[in-house]
Amino acid sequence: MVSPPVELFAIFAFATCGGYSGGLRLSVDCANKSESDFNIDIAFAYPFRLHQVNFDAPTCEGKRREKLSLIGDFSSSAEFFVTIAVFAFLYSLAATVVYIFFQNKYRENNRGPLIDFIVTVVFSFLWLVSSSAWAKGLSDVKIATDPDEVLLLMSACKQQSNKCLPVRSPVMSSLNTSVVFGFLNFILWAGNIWFVFKETGWHSSGQRHPPDTMEKQPSGYNQGGYNQDSYGPDGGYNQPGSYGQVGEYGQSQSYGQSGPTSFANQI
């Protein structure tokens, strides 16, 4: 069963990524000061389709300006990450409501725990994949929005007579936080697998049928119906029969092989 921290961490994951907006500022100082532009602002946001982010830059050739755009489209990894975070939040919220208010239905026929176990395993895998993909995508976003890389796109910056400088770099702290929360969500969901598994019938059936223990073999030797008794305390061998004395001199024997027989009775 998912725990409340999973819901909070999912909110933090998609909020820090899906709600991001940032920008950078560049400066182009032309040889002809009247053609310079010291405030070139470039804004971008989620889902990071940077190839659609356009901006104007001076060419330092009269009043003509050129229209440029950033490079790259990183929307697939970002949207995949946010989608997994949103669905994980919705599922954990719904599962919590079912577990609290409909616990009898949840445990009926063991169907609820089995579904919960399968979904938890799937979300654990998806969190790992989406967080890894978004971490790689964020690394590419940082490169594509690096002011030094963007300055290389301007034709005016290719002339040594002009001076091109970065004024402000984009702040990526919230995006870094989103990656951290993504991997934390993977750890939480993977850790919940064991707790959800204990509620399934698979775990209870394993506990209900412990392995049989081997019975001890009898210490005596019993083969073919022959039973060998132990020696007596005085060293004599005890046969399955008995000898008895009757009177002072008369001896009568009774042998326990075919019933008691008395010689005294025969006399």
Backbone torsions as a table, in degrees:
resi	resn	phi	psi	omega
1	MET	NA	130.3	-179.2
2	VAL	-66.7	149.7	-177.9
3	SER	-105.3	159.2	-178.5
4	PRO	-55.6	-37.4	177.8
5	PRO	-57.3	-27.2	178.2
6	VAL	-62.5	-41.6	179.5
7	GLU	-64.4	-44.4	-179.2
8	LEU	-65.1	-42.4	-179.1
9	PHE	-67.7	-32.5	176.0
10	ALA	-67.0	-39.8	177.0
11	ILE	-61.7	-46.3	179.8
12	PHE	-62.1	-35.6	-177.7
13	ALA	-65.4	-52.8	-176.6
14	PHE	-78.6	-22.3	178.4
15	ALA	-72.8	-42.6	-178.4
16	THR	-71.4	-24.7	178.4
17	CYS	-94.1	-52.1	-176.1
18	GLY	-68.7	-23.1	-179.3
19	GLY	-97.1	14.0	-175.3
20	TYR	-80.6	141.7	168.9
21	SER	-149.5	134.2	-177.3
22	GLY	-148.6	-175.0	-179.2
23	GLY	-172.4	173.1	177.4
24	LEU	-139.5	163.2	-179.0
25	ARG	-132.6	136.0	-178.1
26	LEU	-123.6	161.7	-179.8
27	SER	-133.9	131.5	177.8
28	VAL	-122.7	114.3	-179.6
29	ASP	-105.4	103.0	-178.0
30	CYS	-79.9	162.5	176.0
31	ALA	-62.3	-37.7	172.8
32	ASN	-90.8	106.5	-172.3
33	LYS	-57.9	-27.4	-178.3
34	SER	-70.0	-17.3	-179.3
35	GLU	-97.8	0.4	-176.1
36	SER	-75.6	157.0	175.6
37	ASP	-140.5	112.7	-175.2
38	PHE	-97.2	-1.3	-178.8
39	ASN	-136.1	81.1	175.8
40	ILE	-101.9	102.5	-176.6
41	ASP	-94.0	134.0	178.6
42	ILE	-128.3	114.6	-178.6
43	ALA	-108.7	143.0	177.1
44	PHE	-146.8	163.1	-176.4
45	ALA	-157.1	177.2	173.7
46	TYR	-59.8	137.8	13.3
47	PRO	-96.9	22.6	170.5
48	PHE	67.3	45.9	168.2
49	ARG	-87.5	79.3	-170.7
50	LEU	-67.9	-25.6	179.9
51	HIS	-68.1	-12.7	176.4
52	GLN	-97.2	1.8	178.8
53	VAL	-90.7	110.8	-176.9
54	ASN	-107.2	153.8	177.4
55	PHE	-156.7	156.2	179.7
56	ASP	-102.5	143.8	179.5
57	ALA	-140.6	144.5	178.8
58	PRO	-71.5	150.5	176.5
59	THR	-99.8	-7.3	-176.5
60	CYS	60.2	28.1	176.1
61	GLU	-128.6	77.1	-175.3
62	GLY	78.1	-149.1	-178.9
63	LYS	-92.0	6.4	-177.0
64	ARG	-74.4	138.6	177.8
65	ARG	-122.6	153.5	179.5
66	GLU	-112.1	149.2	178.9
67	LYS	-102.5	122.7	-176.8
68	LEU	-123.5	169.7	176.5
69	SER	-145.1	154.8	176.7
70	LEU	-70.4	170.1	-175.3
71	ILE	-112.7	134.1	172.0
72	GLY	112.1	151.1	174.6
73	ASP	-132.8	108.9	-176.4
74	PHE	-115.8	26.7	-177.2
75	SER	-71.9	-29.8	-175.1
76	SER	-63.4	-49.9	-179.1
77	SER	-68.5	-37.5	180.0
78	ALA	-68.2	-45.0	-179.8
79	GLU	-68.9	-35.5	176.6
80	PHE	-62.8	-43.2	179.3
81	PHE	-62.7	-46.6	-178.9
82	VAL	-67.3	-37.7	179.5
83	THR	-62.9	-45.0	178.2
84	ILE	-62.4	-40.4	-179.9
85	ALA	-64.5	-41.5	-179.3
86	VAL	-67.0	-46.2	-179.5
87	PHE	-67.3	-35.4	176.9
88	ALA	-64.8	-39.8	177.6
89	PHE	-64.4	-45.6	-178.7
90	LEU	-64.1	-41.5	-179.7
91	TYR	-67.0	-44.8	-179.6
92	SER	-62.9	-35.9	177.4
93	LEU	-67.0	-45.3	178.9
94	ALA	-65.5	-39.9	179.6
95	ALA	-64.9	-37.4	178.5
96	THR	-65.2	-41.7	178.5
97	VAL	-63.9	-43.9	179.7
98	VAL	-64.0	-42.7	-176.8
99	TYR	-66.2	-33.3	-177.0
100	ILE	-83.7	-46.7	-171.2
101	PHE	-99.3	-19.0	-177.8
102	PHE	-130.3	48.8	-175.7
103	GLN	-66.4	-33.8	178.1
104	ASN	-64.4	-44.3	176.3
105	LYS	-65.0	-35.0	-179.0
106	TYR	-63.0	-38.9	-176.4
107	ARG	-94.7	0.7	-178.4
108	GLU	-68.1	126.5	179.8
109	ASN	57.1	17.1	178.0
110	ASN	61.1	16.3	-176.7
111	ARG	-75.3	-40.2	-179.2
112	GLY	-60.5	-51.9	178.7
113	PRO	-60.5	-35.5	179.6
114	LEU	-66.7	-43.6	177.2
115	ILE	-63.8	-42.5	179.2
116	ASP	-61.7	-39.9	179.7
117	PHE	-65.2	-45.5	-179.2
118	ILE	-64.2	-45.0	-179.5
119	VAL	-64.6	-37.7	179.0
120	THR	-64.2	-41.4	177.4
121	VAL	-63.5	-43.3	-179.3
122	VAL	-63.8	-45.2	-179.7
123	PHE	-67.3	-33.0	175.9
124	SER	-60.9	-44.9	179.0
125	PHE	-65.3	-43.2	-178.6
126	LEU	-65.9	-36.5	176.9
127	TRP	-63.4	-41.3	179.5
128	LEU	-64.2	-45.0	-177.9
129	VAL	-67.6	-47.6	-176.6
130	SER	-66.6	-38.6	179.3
131	SER	-67.5	-39.7	177.9
132	SER	-66.1	-42.6	179.2
133	ALA	-64.8	-41.1	-179.7
134	TRP	-70.6	-33.5	176.3
135	ALA	-61.5	-42.7	176.1
136	LYS	-66.9	-41.8	178.5
137	GLY	-62.9	-40.1	178.3
138	LEU	-63.8	-38.7	176.7
139	SER	-60.5	-39.6	177.8
140	ASP	-70.5	-35.2	176.9
141	VAL	-62.8	-41.4	179.6
142	LYS	-62.4	-38.3	179.1
143	ILE	-69.5	-43.1	-177.1
144	ALA	-68.6	-26.4	-179.3
145	THR	-104.3	11.0	175.5
146	ASP	-66.6	124.2	-177.4
147	PRO	-54.2	-37.4	179.1
148	ASP	-64.9	-35.0	177.1
149	GLU	-72.3	-37.1	179.9
150	VAL	-68.6	-35.7	178.9
151	LEU	-62.1	-29.3	179.0
152	LEU	-68.1	-16.2	178.7
153	LEU	-78.5	-18.9	-175.6
154	MET	-86.5	132.4	178.9
155	SER	-68.3	-31.1	-179.5
156	ALA	-65.9	-29.1	-177.9
157	CYS	-78.3	-7.8	177.8
158	LYS	-87.1	-5.3	177.2
159	GLN	-101.4	128.9	-175.3
160	GLN	-67.0	-20.3	179.7
161	SER	-73.6	-17.1	179.5
162	ASN	-101.7	149.5	-179.9
163	LYS	-114.9	121.8	179.8
164	CYS	-116.8	126.3	-176.1
165	LEU	-135.1	145.9	171.9
166	PRO	-80.0	133.7	179.7
167	VAL	-97.8	-44.6	-179.6
168	ARG	-144.3	134.8	178.3
169	SER	-98.0	153.0	179.0
170	PRO	-69.1	145.3	178.4
171	VAL	-92.6	120.9	-175.1
172	MET	-111.0	15.9	-174.5
173	SER	-62.4	-40.3	-179.3
174	SER	-68.2	-34.0	177.6
175	LEU	-69.7	-38.0	174.7
176	ASN	-62.1	-37.6	178.5
177	THR	-65.0	-36.3	-180.0
178	SER	-63.3	-38.4	178.0
179	VAL	-65.4	-41.4	178.8
180	VAL	-61.8	-44.7	178.8
181	PHE	-66.1	-30.8	177.0
182	GLY	-62.2	-46.9	179.5
183	PHE	-72.3	-30.6	174.4
184	LEU	-65.3	-38.0	176.2
185	ASN	-63.7	-39.2	176.9
186	PHE	-61.1	-43.1	179.7
187	ILE	-64.1	-42.3	-179.6
188	LEU	-65.3	-45.4	-178.8
189	TRP	-68.1	-39.6	178.0
190	ALA	-65.6	-36.8	177.2
191	GLY	-68.2	-28.6	179.0
192	ASN	-74.8	-13.7	-177.8
193	ILE	-59.2	-43.4	-177.6
194	TRP	-65.9	-41.7	-178.0
195	PHE	-68.4	-35.7	177.0
196	VAL	-72.8	-35.7	179.3
197	PHE	-62.5	-34.6	-179.7
198	LYS	-66.2	-20.0	179.5
199	GLU	-89.6	-7.5	-178.6
200	THR	-83.5	166.6	177.6
201	GLY	-70.0	-23.1	179.4
202	TRP	-62.5	-43.8	-179.3
203	HIS	-70.5	-42.6	-178.0
204	SER	-67.6	-35.4	178.2
205	SER	-67.5	-34.1	176.7
206	GLY	-68.0	-33.3	178.2
207	GLN	-77.8	-26.2	-175.3
208	ARG	-78.9	-21.5	-176.9
209	HIS	-122.7	81.3	178.6
210	PRO	-72.9	156.8	179.5
211	PRO	-64.6	141.6	-179.2
212	ASP	-70.0	141.8	177.8
213	THR	-94.1	144.8	-178.6
214	MET	-76.1	134.9	178.3
215	GLU	-78.9	150.7	179.4
216	LYS	-73.3	141.2	176.5
217	GLN	-77.6	147.1	177.4
218	PRO	-64.9	141.8	-176.0
219	SER	-74.6	-25.0	-178.7
220	GLY	-75.2	161.7	179.7
221	TYR	-100.7	114.7	-175.9
222	ASN	-128.1	104.3	-176.3
223	GLN	-139.8	126.1	176.5
224	GLY	63.2	26.5	179.0
225	GLY	79.3	8.1	-179.8
226	TYR	-97.8	124.9	-178.5
227	ASN	-117.3	114.4	-178.4
228	GLN	-98.7	118.6	-179.5
229	ASP	-82.8	166.4	-178.5
230	SER	-83.4	165.2	177.6
231	TYR	-72.8	150.8	179.6
232	GLY	-80.1	175.5	-175.9
233	PRO	-69.1	-23.1	-178.3
234	ASP	-100.1	16.9	173.2
235	GLY	88.4	-10.4	-179.1
236	GLY	-78.2	158.9	179.6
237	TYR	-93.5	126.0	-175.9
238	ASN	-89.8	107.4	174.4
239	GLN	-83.0	157.2	178.3
240	PRO	-77.0	58.8	176.5
241	GLY	-158.1	178.5	-177.9
242	SER	-143.1	145.3	174.6
243	TYR	-112.8	137.1	179.3
244	GLY	-133.1	152.9	177.5
245	GLN	-107.4	133.4	178.9
246	VAL	-122.1	126.9	179.5
247	GLY	79.1	-165.6	-174.9
248	GLU	-85.8	-47.5	-179.5
249	TYR	-110.4	-31.1	-176.2
250	GLY	-67.8	128.2	179.2
251	GLN	-111.1	131.9	174.8
252	SER	-123.0	137.8	-177.3
253	GLN	-114.0	141.9	171.9
254	SER	-128.7	120.4	-176.5
255	TYR	-103.8	125.0	-172.1
256	GLY	-81.6	26.8	-177.0
257	GLN	-91.0	-40.1	179.0
258	SER	-129.2	31.2	-179.6
259	GLY	102.7	160.7	-176.8
260	PRO	-71.9	133.9	179.5
261	THR	-129.0	129.2	-175.7
262	SER	-115.9	121.4	174.9
263	PHE	-67.3	-32.1	-179.7
264	ALA	-63.4	-33.4	179.3
265	ASN	-72.6	-30.4	179.1
266	GLN	-72.1	-29.4	175.7
267	ILE	-77.9	NA	NA
